[in-house]
Amino acid sequence: MTTGSVVIPVYNSAEILPELIARLEPVLARELGWFEVILVNDGSRDRSWAVIEELAARHDWVTGIDLMRNYGQHNALLCGIRAARGELTITLDDDLQHRPEDIPELLARLDPATDVVYGTAEEEQHGLLRDAASQLTKLAMERTMGAETARMVSAFRVFRTRLRDAFAGAHGGIPVDVLLTWGTTRFSATPIRHERRRAGVSNYTFRKLVRHGLNMVTGFSVLPLRLASLLALIFTLFGFGALVWVVGRTLVEGVAVPGFAMIASLVAILSGVQLLSLGILGEYVARIHLRLMDSPPYTVRTTVSHRK
C-alpha cells in the first residue's frame, strides 16, 4: 500500500491536538500502509509544544518539530513538507475545520493523471470579513496559478511528495500552492464539509488574509506595475488634453480659462497617481531587498520523534 506523511502547522492549538491525532489514527491506519504525522510548532504561545511532546511519546508515528519563533503558516508548512518521508503528503489545518475523515475522499481522487487534490469547502465556516479576505486571496492567486486552479485552493490537500523537488531551492514566504505549480499543472479538487473551529479563535485574521492577498499580488505578479503604468498613461493623456483645451480657448477667445479649483483638483489627482506609482515601485524594491538578504524561511529549535 501507499505510504503517506501528514503535515500540520501548529499555532496555539494545545486544546485541539489530542482530538486531532485521535481522529487521524484510524483513518490513516485504514488508508495507508505506512504513515507519519508531522506537527510543526510555529512559535505557539500556549502549551502546544508540550502537548506535541506528549503525543510523540505516546505514538511513535508522530514527529514534532519546534521552530525557533513564529515564521508564518507557509514557512512552517514548507518545513514539514521537507521532512516528509511518505510517497504522498497530506496537509491540513490544526483546528479540525478540516475533518480527518475526509482524507479518503482526497486519496480517491488522486489518480495517475493527477498530482494534487484539494479538499474545497462546500461552505466555509468563517465570518463575513474573513470570507471576503479569503476571496481576495484567491483572486490574487489567479494571476499566479490560473483562475481554475486558484478557485480550488485549500489548506486541505494531498500531493505526490516528489513535487517538492521542483521547489527545493525556495527560500520561503511563497505559498505552498504557488510552489506546487512549479512542479505540475495536474490539479483536481473534491468538495468537503467545512466544520467550525472546535476551540479557541482563528489565527488567520482578516488583516492577515488581506496582507497575504497583497503579498500574492506584489510577490508573484507584475499586475500592479502594469496598472500603475496604465494609470500614468491615462492621466498623462487627460492632462495633455486639458492643456490643449486651455491653450486653444485662450487663442480662440482671447481669455484665460477661469477655474483655480479645477486646476488644483487636477494637480491633486496627478500627484496622487504619482505617489501611488511610487508606492507600488517601493513595494517591489522592498521585496527585492528582502530576497537579497537571503534570510532562512525557518530555523528548527528541536525535533522529537520516538520512531525506531
PyMOL commands that set and color helices and strands:
alter all, ss='L'
color gray80, all
select helices_A, chain A and resi 17-31+48-58+73-83+100-109+128-145+147-152+161-167+176-181+206-220+223-253+260-293
alter helices_A, ss='H'
color red, helices_A
select strands_A, chain A and resi 3-10+34-41+62-67+88-91+116-121+157-160+187-192+300-305
alter strands_A, ss='S'
color yellow, strands_A
deselect
rebuild
show_as cartoon
